[in-house]
Amino acid sequence: MKNFVQPGNYVTVTAPAGGITSGDGVLVGHLFGVATTTAKEGEECEIATNGVYDLAKDTGEALTAGAP
């Protein structure tokens, strides 16, 4: 396939407002991943979009299986 670029296990994104910390879940638009590095707001960083991670849940937040 001549238009293949990369597997997509890691995607470069721009850190959202407030920046990101390595290991935190990050939602950029509709793309979710886990930050591989710490980055300030507006800096480029990579997020992992593949794998299984143990992430903390905000207190009082209700989660629904399968919800975006």
C-alpha angles and dihedrals in degrees: 000000000000097000096056111123108172140326093264098229086132124031128191112231138165112258110251128233111310093021126248137268124221110267096022123123112252130197115197109178102311094333116103125192144140118263113246093194140017114262137175122237110289096017121121116250139161126249126196111234097181131059141047119287136179106231130178120243122222112253111263094013114136116217125201118203110248096011117133 
